[in-house]
Amino acid sequence: MLKKSPLIPKKDGQLLEYETWDAHTPENHWEFYDGKPFNPYNTYEAERLMIALIYYCGLNRLIELLPGQSKEELFKLLQSEMKDK
């Protein structure tokens, strides 16, 4: 099973091959545990799916979809991340 995704989301969306999509989606049906989608003890499922969807839609579209307050939070997080490097 794929643990960490090798996909690199870019500015614009990219097409996925079926095998790649299959490797990034949960093997079983989607589950919900006390407010947490997927298995809370195995976060790889949710993380792989998030990366695959962002890879497909692109970073531009992700930012378009975010509410203003989330964009501000993301901006602060990116600034902090860049300072630490």
PyMOL Python script that loads the backbone (N, CA, C, O; Angstrom):
from pymol import cmd

cmd.read_pdbstr("""\
ATOM      1  N   MET A   1       0.832  -1.178   0.000  1.00  0.00           N
ATOM      2  CA  MET A   1       0.000   0.000   0.000  1.00  0.00           C
ATOM      3  C   MET A   1       0.880   1.245   0.000  1.00  0.00           C
ATOM      4  O   MET A   1       1.886   1.317   0.705  1.00  0.00           O
ATOM      5  N   LEU A   2       0.480   2.209  -0.798  1.00  0.00           N
ATOM      6  CA  LEU A   2       1.173   3.480  -0.902  1.00  0.00           C
ATOM      7  C   LEU A   2       0.978   4.268   0.387  1.00  0.00           C
ATOM      8  O   LEU A   2      -0.158   4.494   0.806  1.00  0.00           O
ATOM      9  N   LYS A   3       2.063   4.687   1.016  1.00  0.00           N
ATOM     10  CA  LYS A   3       1.927   5.466   2.251  1.00  0.00           C
ATOM     11  C   LYS A   3       2.005   6.953   1.943  1.00  0.00           C
ATOM     12  O   LYS A   3       1.054   7.685   2.219  1.00  0.00           O
ATOM     13  N   LYS A   4       3.102   7.413   1.382  1.00  0.00           N
ATOM     14  CA  LYS A   4       3.254   8.827   1.069  1.00  0.00           C
ATOM     15  C   LYS A   4       3.156   9.007  -0.449  1.00  0.00           C
ATOM     16  O   LYS A   4       3.755   8.257  -1.220  1.00  0.00           O
ATOM     17  N   SER A   5       2.402  10.000  -0.847  1.00  0.00           N
ATOM     18  CA  SER A   5       2.190  10.235  -2.275  1.00  0.00           C
ATOM     19  C   SER A   5       3.421  10.839  -2.937  1.00  0.00           C
ATOM     20  O   SER A   5       4.043  11.741  -2.376  1.00  0.00           O
ATOM     21  N   PRO A   6       3.780  10.354  -4.127  1.00  0.00           N
ATOM     22  CA  PRO A   6       4.875  10.950  -4.875  1.00  0.00           C
ATOM     23  C   PRO A   6       4.408  12.112  -5.764  1.00  0.00           C
ATOM     24  O   PRO A   6       5.226  12.772  -6.405  1.00  0.00           O
ATOM     25  N   LEU A   7       3.089  12.361  -5.800  1.00  0.00           N
ATOM     26  CA  LEU A   7       2.554  13.417  -6.658  1.00  0.00           C
ATOM     27  C   LEU A   7       2.975  14.791  -6.159  1.00  0.00           C
ATOM     28  O   LEU A   7       3.058  15.022  -4.953  1.00  0.00           O
ATOM     29  N   ILE A   8       3.239  15.702  -7.089  1.00  0.00           N
ATOM     30  CA  ILE A   8       3.607  17.071  -6.746  1.00  0.00           C
ATOM     31  C   ILE A   8       2.588  18.006  -7.388  1.00  0.00           C
ATOM     32  O   ILE A   8       2.669  18.279  -8.585  1.00  0.00           O
ATOM     33  N   PRO A   9       1.619  18.506  -6.595  1.00  0.00           N
ATOM     34  CA  PRO A   9       0.650  19.443  -7.148  1.00  0.00           C
ATOM     35  C   PRO A   9       1.348  20.703  -7.654  1.00  0.00           C
ATOM     36  O   PRO A   9       2.311  21.181  -7.055  1.00  0.00           O
ATOM     37  N   LYS A  10       0.848  21.225  -8.759  1.00  0.00           N
ATOM     38  CA  LYS A  10       1.421  22.424  -9.364  1.00  0.00           C
ATOM     39  C   LYS A  10       0.342  23.490  -9.486  1.00  0.00           C
ATOM     40  O   LYS A  10      -0.803  23.285  -9.085  1.00  0.00           O
ATOM     41  N   LYS A  11       0.729  24.630 -10.048  1.00  0.00           N
ATOM     42  CA  LYS A  11      -0.190  25.759 -10.198  1.00  0.00           C
ATOM     43  C   LYS A  11      -1.482  25.327 -10.891  1.00  0.00           C
ATOM     44  O   LYS A  11      -2.576  25.604 -10.398  1.00  0.00           O
ATOM     45  N   ASP A  12      -1.357  24.662 -12.010  1.00  0.00           N
ATOM     46  CA  ASP A  12      -2.518  24.188 -12.760  1.00  0.00           C
ATOM     47  C   ASP A  12      -2.712  22.700 -12.527  1.00  0.00           C
ATOM     48  O   ASP A  12      -1.765  21.972 -12.231  1.00  0.00           O
ATOM     49  N   GLY A  13      -3.948  22.266 -12.663  1.00  0.00           N
ATOM     50  CA  GLY A  13      -4.255  20.857 -12.469  1.00  0.00           C
ATOM     51  C   GLY A  13      -3.575  19.959 -13.491  1.00  0.00           C
ATOM     52  O   GLY A  13      -3.220  20.391 -14.588  1.00  0.00           O
ATOM     53  N   GLN A  14      -3.405  18.716 -13.111  1.00  0.00           N
ATOM     54  CA  GLN A  14      -2.766  17.722 -13.967  1.00  0.00           C
ATOM     55  C   GLN A  14      -3.656  16.483 -14.014  1.00  0.00           C
ATOM     56  O   GLN A  14      -4.338  16.153 -13.044  1.00  0.00           O
ATOM     57  N   LEU A  15      -3.635  15.816 -15.143  1.00  0.00           N
ATOM     58  CA  LEU A  15      -4.441  14.613 -15.273  1.00  0.00           C
ATOM     59  C   LEU A  15      -3.804  13.461 -14.499  1.00  0.00           C
ATOM     60  O   LEU A  15      -2.584  13.381 -14.353  1.00  0.00           O
ATOM     61  N   LEU A  16      -4.659  12.581 -14.012  1.00  0.00           N
ATOM     62  CA  LEU A  16      -4.217  11.393 -13.285  1.00  0.00           C
ATOM     63  C   LEU A  16      -4.457  10.158 -14.137  1.00  0.00           C
ATOM     64  O   LEU A  16      -5.448  10.088 -14.864  1.00  0.00           O
ATOM     65  N   GLU A  17      -3.578   9.205 -14.056  1.00  0.00           N
ATOM     66  CA  GLU A  17      -3.810   7.902 -14.681  1.00  0.00           C
ATOM     67  C   GLU A  17      -4.680   7.095 -13.726  1.00  0.00           C
ATOM     68  O   GLU A  17      -4.656   7.333 -12.518  1.00  0.00           O
ATOM     69  N   TYR A  18      -5.440   6.153 -14.248  1.00  0.00           N
ATOM     70  CA  TYR A  18      -6.333   5.371 -13.399  1.00  0.00           C
ATOM     71  C   TYR A  18      -5.561   4.678 -12.278  1.00  0.00           C
ATOM     72  O   TYR A  18      -6.018   4.660 -11.135  1.00  0.00           O
ATOM     73  N   GLU A  19      -4.410   4.114 -12.588  1.00  0.00           N
ATOM     74  CA  GLU A  19      -3.628   3.392 -11.588  1.00  0.00           C
ATOM     75  C   GLU A  19      -3.194   4.326 -10.455  1.00  0.00           C
ATOM     76  O   GLU A  19      -3.162   3.929  -9.290  1.00  0.00           O
ATOM     77  N   THR A  20      -2.861   5.570 -10.810  1.00  0.00           N
ATOM     78  CA  THR A  20      -2.452   6.545  -9.805  1.00  0.00           C
ATOM     79  C   THR A  20      -3.634   6.905  -8.914  1.00  0.00           C
ATOM     80  O   THR A  20      -3.499   6.968  -7.692  1.00  0.00           O
ATOM     81  N   TRP A  21      -4.800   7.142  -9.528  1.00  0.00           N
ATOM     82  CA  TRP A  21      -5.999   7.445  -8.754  1.00  0.00           C
ATOM     83  C   TRP A  21      -6.337   6.286  -7.824  1.00  0.00           C
ATOM     84  O   TRP A  21      -6.661   6.489  -6.654  1.00  0.00           O
ATOM     85  N   ASP A  22      -6.259   5.085  -8.351  1.00  0.00           N
ATOM     86  CA  ASP A  22      -6.563   3.891  -7.563  1.00  0.00           C
ATOM     87  C   ASP A  22      -5.623   3.762  -6.365  1.00  0.00           C
ATOM     88  O   ASP A  22      -6.046   3.356  -5.283  1.00  0.00           O
ATOM     89  N   ALA A  23      -4.351   4.106  -6.557  1.00  0.00           N
ATOM     90  CA  ALA A  23      -3.368   4.018  -5.475  1.00  0.00           C
ATOM     91  C   ALA A  23      -3.576   5.104  -4.414  1.00  0.00           C
ATOM     92  O   ALA A  23      -3.092   4.975  -3.289  1.00  0.00           O
ATOM     93  N   HIS A  24      -4.294   6.169  -4.771  1.00  0.00           N
ATOM     94  CA  HIS A  24      -4.480   7.294  -3.857  1.00  0.00           C
ATOM     95  C   HIS A  24      -5.847   7.307  -3.169  1.00  0.00           C
ATOM     96  O   HIS A  24      -6.091   8.135  -2.292  1.00  0.00           O
ATOM     97  N   THR A  25      -6.722   6.408  -3.557  1.00  0.00           N
ATOM     98  CA  THR A  25      -8.046   6.370  -2.936  1.00  0.00           C
ATOM     99  C   THR A  25      -8.138   5.179  -1.992  1.00  0.00           C
ATOM    100  O   THR A  25      -7.448   4.178  -2.183  1.00  0.00           O
ATOM    101  N   PRO A  26      -8.984   5.283  -0.980  1.00  0.00           N
ATOM    102  CA  PRO A  26      -9.101   4.202   0.003  1.00  0.00           C
ATOM    103  C   PRO A  26      -9.508   2.880  -0.644  1.00  0.00           C
ATOM    104  O   PRO A  26     -10.284   2.850  -1.600  1.00  0.00           O
ATOM    105  N   GLU A  27      -8.974   1.804  -0.109  1.00  0.00           N
ATOM    106  CA  GLU A  27      -9.251   0.475  -0.641  1.00  0.00           C
ATOM    107  C   GLU A  27     -10.696   0.061  -0.387  1.00  0.00           C
ATOM    108  O   GLU A  27     -11.318  -0.578  -1.236  1.00  0.00           O
ATOM    109  N   ASN A  28     -11.224   0.415   0.760  1.00  0.00           N
ATOM    110  CA  ASN A  28     -12.590   0.064   1.123  1.00  0.00           C
ATOM    111  C   ASN A  28     -13.477   1.289   0.976  1.00  0.00           C
ATOM    112  O   ASN A  28     -13.060   2.318   0.445  1.00  0.00           O
ATOM    113  N   HIS A  29     -14.687   1.163   1.449  1.00  0.00           N
ATOM    114  CA  HIS A  29     -15.570   2.327   1.430  1.00  0.00           C
ATOM    115  C   HIS A  29     -15.026   3.387   2.383  1.00  0.00           C
ATOM    116  O   HIS A  29     -14.207   3.093   3.254  1.00  0.00           O
ATOM    117  N   TRP A  30     -15.487   4.608   2.207  1.00  0.00           N
ATOM    118  CA  TRP A  30     -15.034   5.688   3.061  1.00  0.00           C
ATOM    119  C   TRP A  30     -15.702   5.556   4.418  1.00  0.00           C
ATOM    120  O   TRP A  30     -16.911   5.339   4.508  1.00  0.00           O
ATOM    121  N   GLU A  31     -14.921   5.687   5.455  1.00  0.00           N
ATOM    122  CA  GLU A  31     -15.438   5.518   6.798  1.00  0.00           C
ATOM    123  C   GLU A  31     -15.361   6.839   7.562  1.00  0.00           C
ATOM    124  O   GLU A  31     -14.659   7.767   7.162  1.00  0.00           O
ATOM    125  N   PHE A  32     -16.088   6.899   8.651  1.00  0.00           N
ATOM    126  CA  PHE A  32     -16.153   8.109   9.460  1.00  0.00           C
ATOM    127  C   PHE A  32     -16.050   7.704  10.925  1.00  0.00           C
ATOM    128  O   PHE A  32     -16.875   6.933  11.414  1.00  0.00           O
ATOM    129  N   TYR A  33     -15.039   8.220  11.631  1.00  0.00           N
ATOM    130  CA  TYR A  33     -14.781   7.858  13.028  1.00  0.00           C
ATOM    131  C   TYR A  33     -14.848   9.100  13.907  1.00  0.00           C
ATOM    132  O   TYR A  33     -13.928   9.918  13.886  1.00  0.00           O
ATOM    133  N   ASP A  34     -15.888   9.250  14.656  1.00  0.00           N
ATOM    134  CA  ASP A  34     -16.000  10.342  15.630  1.00  0.00           C
ATOM    135  C   ASP A  34     -15.577  11.699  15.046  1.00  0.00           C
ATOM    136  O   ASP A  34     -14.746  12.400  15.624  1.00  0.00           O
ATOM    137  N   GLY A  35     -16.149  12.049  13.916  1.00  0.00           N
ATOM    138  CA  GLY A  35     -15.857  13.338  13.304  1.00  0.00           C
ATOM    139  C   GLY A  35     -14.631  13.351  12.411  1.00  0.00           C
ATOM    140  O   GLY A  35     -14.272  14.396  11.868  1.00  0.00           O
ATOM    141  N   LYS A  36     -13.983  12.201  12.251  1.00  0.00           N
ATOM    142  CA  LYS A  36     -12.767  12.130  11.432  1.00  0.00           C
ATOM    143  C   LYS A  36     -13.015  11.188  10.253  1.00  0.00           C
ATOM    144  O   LYS A  36     -13.341  10.017  10.447  1.00  0.00           O
ATOM    145  N   PRO A  37     -12.857  11.713   9.012  1.00  0.00           N
ATOM    146  CA  PRO A  37     -13.000  10.804   7.881  1.00  0.00           C
ATOM    147  C   PRO A  37     -11.820   9.831   7.822  1.00  0.00           C
ATOM    148  O   PRO A  37     -10.687  10.185   8.150  1.00  0.00           O
ATOM    149  N   PHE A  38     -12.100   8.646   7.413  1.00  0.00           N
ATOM    150  CA  PHE A  38     -11.098   7.594   7.305  1.00  0.00           C
ATOM    151  C   PHE A  38     -10.630   7.149   8.694  1.00  0.00           C
ATOM    152  O   PHE A  38     -11.159   7.605   9.707  1.00  0.00           O
ATOM    153  N   ASN A  39      -9.673   6.290   8.733  1.00  0.00           N
ATOM    154  CA  ASN A  39      -9.176   5.733   9.980  1.00  0.00           C
ATOM    155  C   ASN A  39      -8.267   6.754  10.675  1.00  0.00           C
ATOM    156  O   ASN A  39      -7.249   7.142  10.102  1.00  0.00           O
ATOM    157  N   PRO A  40      -8.600   7.198  11.885  1.00  0.00           N
ATOM    158  CA  PRO A  40      -7.776   8.204  12.557  1.00  0.00           C
ATOM    159  C   PRO A  40      -6.399   7.676  12.971  1.00  0.00           C
ATOM    160  O   PRO A  40      -5.512   8.461  13.308  1.00  0.00           O
ATOM    161  N   TYR A  41      -6.219   6.379  12.949  1.00  0.00           N
ATOM    162  CA  TYR A  41      -4.927   5.795  13.316  1.00  0.00           C
ATOM    163  C   TYR A  41      -4.049   5.537  12.100  1.00  0.00           C
ATOM    164  O   TYR A  41      -2.881   5.168  12.226  1.00  0.00           O
ATOM    165  N   ASN A  42      -4.630   5.736  10.919  1.00  0.00           N
ATOM    166  CA  ASN A  42      -3.892   5.589   9.666  1.00  0.00           C
ATOM    167  C   ASN A  42      -4.251   6.781   8.792  1.00  0.00           C
ATOM    168  O   ASN A  42      -5.165   6.701   7.971  1.00  0.00           O
ATOM    169  N   THR A  43      -3.537   7.881   8.964  1.00  0.00           N
ATOM    170  CA  THR A  43      -3.862   9.112   8.245  1.00  0.00           C
ATOM    171  C   THR A  43      -3.414   9.091   6.792  1.00  0.00           C
ATOM    172  O   THR A  43      -3.712  10.019   6.040  1.00  0.00           O
ATOM    173  N   TYR A  44      -2.698   8.038   6.385  1.00  0.00           N
ATOM    174  CA  TYR A  44      -2.212   7.973   5.012  1.00  0.00           C
ATOM    175  C   TYR A  44      -3.345   8.002   3.989  1.00  0.00           C
ATOM    176  O   TYR A  44      -3.192   8.595   2.921  1.00  0.00           O
ATOM    177  N   GLU A  45      -4.481   7.370   4.300  1.00  0.00           N
ATOM    178  CA  GLU A  45      -5.590   7.341   3.349  1.00  0.00           C
ATOM    179  C   GLU A  45      -6.068   8.748   3.021  1.00  0.00           C
ATOM    180  O   GLU A  45      -6.179   9.110   1.850  1.00  0.00           O
ATOM    181  N   ALA A  46      -6.347   9.532   4.038  1.00  0.00           N
ATOM    182  CA  ALA A  46      -6.840  10.892   3.830  1.00  0.00           C
ATOM    183  C   ALA A  46      -5.776  11.766   3.170  1.00  0.00           C
ATOM    184  O   ALA A  46      -6.090  12.570   2.293  1.00  0.00           O
ATOM    185  N   GLU A  47      -4.531  11.613   3.583  1.00  0.00           N
ATOM    186  CA  GLU A  47      -3.451  12.429   3.026  1.00  0.00           C
ATOM    187  C   GLU A  47      -3.225  12.121   1.543  1.00  0.00           C
ATOM    188  O   GLU A  47      -3.033  13.034   0.741  1.00  0.00           O
ATOM    189  N   ARG A  48      -3.249  10.850   1.186  1.00  0.00           N
ATOM    190  CA  ARG A  48      -3.087  10.476  -0.236  1.00  0.00           C
ATOM    191  C   ARG A  48      -4.215  11.063  -1.078  1.00  0.00           C
ATOM    192  O   ARG A  48      -3.978  11.596  -2.162  1.00  0.00           O
ATOM    193  N   LEU A  49      -5.436  10.961  -0.573  1.00  0.00           N
ATOM    194  CA  LEU A  49      -6.582  11.473  -1.310  1.00  0.00           C
ATOM    195  C   LEU A  49      -6.494  12.986  -1.475  1.00  0.00           C
ATOM    196  O   LEU A  49      -6.773  13.507  -2.554  1.00  0.00           O
ATOM    197  N   MET A  50      -6.107  13.700  -0.411  1.00  0.00           N
ATOM    198  CA  MET A  50      -5.968  15.158  -0.504  1.00  0.00           C
ATOM    199  C   MET A  50      -4.940  15.548  -1.560  1.00  0.00           C
ATOM    200  O   MET A  50      -5.182  16.450  -2.362  1.00  0.00           O
ATOM    201  N   ILE A  51      -3.808  14.879  -1.562  1.00  0.00           N
ATOM    202  CA  ILE A  51      -2.763  15.188  -2.545  1.00  0.00           C
ATOM    203  C   ILE A  51      -3.256  14.914  -3.968  1.00  0.00           C
ATOM    204  O   ILE A  51      -3.023  15.716  -4.873  1.00  0.00           O
ATOM    205  N   ALA A  52      -3.932  13.793  -4.164  1.00  0.00           N
ATOM    206  CA  ALA A  52      -4.431  13.450  -5.501  1.00  0.00           C
ATOM    207  C   ALA A  52      -5.436  14.488  -5.990  1.00  0.00           C
ATOM    208  O   ALA A  52      -5.396  14.876  -7.158  1.00  0.00           O
ATOM    209  N   LEU A  53      -6.328  14.941  -5.126  1.00  0.00           N
ATOM    210  CA  LEU A  53      -7.326  15.932  -5.533  1.00  0.00           C
ATOM    211  C   LEU A  53      -6.689  17.286  -5.827  1.00  0.00           C
ATOM    212  O   LEU A  53      -7.082  17.958  -6.781  1.00  0.00           O
ATOM    213  N   ILE A  54      -5.710  17.692  -5.019  1.00  0.00           N
ATOM    214  CA  ILE A  54      -5.018  18.963  -5.281  1.00  0.00           C
ATOM    215  C   ILE A  54      -4.183  18.852  -6.546  1.00  0.00           C
ATOM    216  O   ILE A  54      -4.103  19.807  -7.318  1.00  0.00           O
ATOM    217  N   TYR A  55      -3.565  17.705  -6.769  1.00  0.00           N
ATOM    218  CA  TYR A  55      -2.804  17.447  -7.993  1.00  0.00           C
ATOM    219  C   TYR A  55      -3.714  17.632  -9.206  1.00  0.00           C
ATOM    220  O   TYR A  55      -3.328  18.250 -10.198  1.00  0.00           O
ATOM    221  N   TYR A  56      -4.920  17.088  -9.110  1.00  0.00           N
ATOM    222  CA  TYR A  56      -5.867  17.138 -10.224  1.00  0.00           C
ATOM    223  C   TYR A  56      -6.428  18.552 -10.448  1.00  0.00           C
ATOM    224  O   TYR A  56      -6.497  19.011 -11.588  1.00  0.00           O
ATOM    225  N   CYS A  57      -6.823  19.237  -9.383  1.00  0.00           N
ATOM    226  CA  CYS A  57      -7.459  20.545  -9.566  1.00  0.00           C
ATOM    227  C   CYS A  57      -6.434  21.677  -9.677  1.00  0.00           C
ATOM    228  O   CYS A  57      -6.731  22.715 -10.269  1.00  0.00           O
ATOM    229  N   GLY A  58      -5.258  21.498  -9.129  1.00  0.00           N
ATOM    230  CA  GLY A  58      -4.220  22.526  -9.181  1.00  0.00           C
ATOM    231  C   GLY A  58      -4.286  23.463  -7.985  1.00  0.00           C
ATOM    232  O   GLY A  58      -5.333  23.626  -7.359  1.00  0.00           O
ATOM    233  N   LEU A  59      -3.160  24.069  -7.683  1.00  0.00           N
ATOM    234  CA  LEU A  59      -3.075  24.979  -6.540  1.00  0.00           C
ATOM    235  C   LEU A  59      -3.922  26.233  -6.757  1.00  0.00           C
ATOM    236  O   LEU A  59      -4.515  26.745  -5.808  1.00  0.00           O
ATOM    237  N   ASN A  60      -3.984  26.734  -7.994  1.00  0.00           N
ATOM    238  CA  ASN A  60      -4.817  27.903  -8.275  1.00  0.00           C
ATOM    239  C   ASN A  60      -6.266  27.649  -7.900  1.00  0.00           C
ATOM    240  O   ASN A  60      -6.893  28.472  -7.235  1.00  0.00           O
ATOM    241  N   ARG A  61      -6.792  26.522  -8.322  1.00  0.00           N
ATOM    242  CA  ARG A  61      -8.200  26.203  -8.033  1.00  0.00           C
ATOM    243  C   ARG A  61      -8.416  26.004  -6.538  1.00  0.00           C
ATOM    244  O   ARG A  61      -9.442  26.419  -5.999  1.00  0.00           O
ATOM    245  N   LEU A  62      -7.464  25.375  -5.870  1.00  0.00           N
ATOM    246  CA  LEU A  62      -7.567  25.200  -4.429  1.00  0.00           C
ATOM    247  C   LEU A  62      -7.704  26.562  -3.743  1.00  0.00           C
ATOM    248  O   LEU A  62      -8.552  26.740  -2.869  1.00  0.00           O
ATOM    249  N   ILE A  63      -6.872  27.508  -4.142  1.00  0.00           N
ATOM    250  CA  ILE A  63      -6.909  28.837  -3.536  1.00  0.00           C
ATOM    251  C   ILE A  63      -8.221  29.545  -3.864  1.00  0.00           C
ATOM    252  O   ILE A  63      -8.777  30.241  -3.014  1.00  0.00           O
ATOM    253  N   GLU A  64      -8.721  29.375  -5.090  1.00  0.00           N
ATOM    254  CA  GLU A  64     -10.010  29.966  -5.455  1.00  0.00           C
ATOM    255  C   GLU A  64     -11.136  29.445  -4.566  1.00  0.00           C
ATOM    256  O   GLU A  64     -12.053  30.190  -4.219  1.00  0.00           O
ATOM    257  N   LEU A  65     -11.067  28.181  -4.203  1.00  0.00           N
ATOM    258  CA  LEU A  65     -12.124  27.558  -3.402  1.00  0.00           C
ATOM    259  C   LEU A  65     -12.085  27.941  -1.930  1.00  0.00           C
ATOM    260  O   LEU A  65     -13.103  27.880  -1.241  1.00  0.00           O
ATOM    261  N   LEU A  66     -10.920  28.333  -1.451  1.00  0.00           N
ATOM    262  CA  LEU A  66     -10.780  28.649  -0.020  1.00  0.00           C
ATOM    263  C   LEU A  66     -11.481  29.953   0.339  1.00  0.00           C
ATOM    264  O   LEU A  66     -11.407  30.925  -0.413  1.00  0.00           O
ATOM    265  N   PRO A  67     -12.158  29.979   1.475  1.00  0.00           N
ATOM    266  CA  PRO A  67     -12.712  31.242   1.970  1.00  0.00           C
ATOM    267  C   PRO A  67     -11.579  32.202   2.330  1.00  0.00           C
ATOM    268  O   PRO A  67     -10.452  31.770   2.571  1.00  0.00           O
ATOM    269  N   GLY A  68     -11.874  33.491   2.367  1.00  0.00           N
ATOM    270  CA  GLY A  68     -10.860  34.511   2.664  1.00  0.00           C
ATOM    271  C   GLY A  68     -10.092  34.242   3.939  1.00  0.00           C
ATOM    272  O   GLY A  68      -8.870  34.389   3.967  1.00  0.00           O
ATOM    273  N   GLN A  69     -10.787  33.852   4.995  1.00  0.00           N
ATOM    274  CA  GLN A  69     -10.122  33.603   6.275  1.00  0.00           C
ATOM    275  C   GLN A  69      -9.128  32.445   6.157  1.00  0.00           C
ATOM    276  O   GLN A  69      -8.061  32.480   6.769  1.00  0.00           O
ATOM    277  N   SER A  70      -9.469  31.432   5.382  1.00  0.00           N
ATOM    278  CA  SER A  70      -8.556  30.302   5.185  1.00  0.00           C
ATOM    279  C   SER A  70      -7.337  30.731   4.381  1.00  0.00           C
ATOM    280  O   SER A  70      -6.225  30.269   4.633  1.00  0.00           O
ATOM    281  N   LYS A  71      -7.550  31.617   3.411  1.00  0.00           N
ATOM    282  CA  LYS A  71      -6.415  32.130   2.618  1.00  0.00           C
ATOM    283  C   LYS A  71      -5.442  32.881   3.512  1.00  0.00           C
ATOM    284  O   LYS A  71      -4.226  32.751   3.368  1.00  0.00           O
ATOM    285  N   GLU A  72      -5.988  33.672   4.442  1.00  0.00           N
ATOM    286  CA  GLU A  72      -5.135  34.408   5.376  1.00  0.00           C
ATOM    287  C   GLU A  72      -4.331  33.443   6.249  1.00  0.00           C
ATOM    288  O   GLU A  72      -3.137  33.643   6.469  1.00  0.00           O
ATOM    289  N   GLU A  73      -4.991  32.401   6.741  1.00  0.00           N
ATOM    290  CA  GLU A  73      -4.300  31.395   7.556  1.00  0.00           C
ATOM    291  C   GLU A  73      -3.219  30.689   6.742  1.00  0.00           C
ATOM    292  O   GLU A  73      -2.110  30.472   7.232  1.00  0.00           O
ATOM    293  N   LEU A  74      -3.538  30.337   5.515  1.00  0.00           N
ATOM    294  CA  LEU A  74      -2.571  29.676   4.644  1.00  0.00           C
ATOM    295  C   LEU A  74      -1.371  30.589   4.388  1.00  0.00           C
ATOM    296  O   LEU A  74      -0.226  30.138   4.418  1.00  0.00           O
ATOM    297  N   PHE A  75      -1.629  31.846   4.143  1.00  0.00           N
ATOM    298  CA  PHE A  75      -0.555  32.808   3.916  1.00  0.00           C
ATOM    299  C   PHE A  75       0.381  32.876   5.125  1.00  0.00           C
ATOM    300  O   PHE A  75       1.602  32.866   4.970  1.00  0.00           O
ATOM    301  N   LYS A  76      -0.194  32.945   6.324  1.00  0.00           N
ATOM    302  CA  LYS A  76       0.613  32.987   7.554  1.00  0.00           C
ATOM    303  C   LYS A  76       1.438  31.710   7.713  1.00  0.00           C
ATOM    304  O   LYS A  76       2.610  31.758   8.084  1.00  0.00           O
ATOM    305  N   LEU A  77       0.814  30.580   7.429  1.00  0.00           N
ATOM    306  CA  LEU A  77       1.529  29.302   7.533  1.00  0.00           C
ATOM    307  C   LEU A  77       2.694  29.237   6.549  1.00  0.00           C
ATOM    308  O   LEU A  77       3.780  28.775   6.899  1.00  0.00           O
ATOM    309  N   LEU A  78       2.472  29.692   5.336  1.00  0.00           N
ATOM    310  CA  LEU A  78       3.534  29.679   4.321  1.00  0.00           C
ATOM    311  C   LEU A  78       4.665  30.627   4.704  1.00  0.00           C
ATOM    312  O   LEU A  78       5.839  30.303   4.527  1.00  0.00           O
ATOM    313  N   GLN A  79       4.311  31.799   5.229  1.00  0.00           N
ATOM    314  CA  GLN A  79       5.347  32.732   5.673  1.00  0.00           C
ATOM    315  C   GLN A  79       6.193  32.106   6.785  1.00  0.00           C
ATOM    316  O   GLN A  79       7.421  32.199   6.768  1.00  0.00           O
ATOM    317  N   SER A  80       5.535  31.479   7.734  1.00  0.00           N
ATOM    318  CA  SER A  80       6.245  30.839   8.839  1.00  0.00           C
ATOM    319  C   SER A  80       7.129  29.702   8.337  1.00  0.00           C
ATOM    320  O   SER A  80       8.269  29.553   8.777  1.00  0.00           O
ATOM    321  N   GLU A  81       6.602  28.910   7.422  1.00  0.00           N
ATOM    322  CA  GLU A  81       7.360  27.794   6.851  1.00  0.00           C
ATOM    323  C   GLU A  81       8.610  28.292   6.126  1.00  0.00           C
ATOM    324  O   GLU A  81       9.678  27.688   6.225  1.00  0.00           O
ATOM    325  N   MET A  82       8.465  29.396   5.399  1.00  0.00           N
ATOM    326  CA  MET A  82       9.595  29.934   4.638  1.00  0.00           C
ATOM    327  C   MET A  82      10.649  30.521   5.568  1.00  0.00           C
ATOM    328  O   MET A  82      11.840  30.451   5.263  1.00  0.00           O
ATOM    329  N   LYS A  83      10.243  31.092   6.685  1.00  0.00           N
ATOM    330  CA  LYS A  83      11.202  31.654   7.653  1.00  0.00           C
ATOM    331  C   LYS A  83      12.047  30.554   8.276  1.00  0.00           C
ATOM    332  O   LYS A  83      13.231  30.748   8.554  1.00  0.00           O
ATOM    333  N   ASP A  84      11.431  29.399   8.493  1.00  0.00           N
ATOM    334  CA  ASP A  84      12.115  28.284   9.137  1.00  0.00           C
ATOM    335  C   ASP A  84      13.138  27.606   8.228  1.00  0.00           C
ATOM    336  O   ASP A  84      13.917  26.774   8.692  1.00  0.00           O
ATOM    337  N   LYS A  85      13.144  27.948   6.958  1.00  0.00           N
ATOM    338  CA  LYS A  85      14.085  27.291   6.029  1.00  0.00           C
ATOM    339  C   LYS A  85      15.246  28.155   5.707  1.00  0.00           C
ATOM    340  O   LYS A  85      16.123  27.751   4.943  1.00  0.00           O
TER     341      LYS A  85
END
""", "prot")
cmd.dss("prot")
cmd.show_as("cartoon", "prot")
cmd.util.cbc("prot")
cmd.orient("prot")
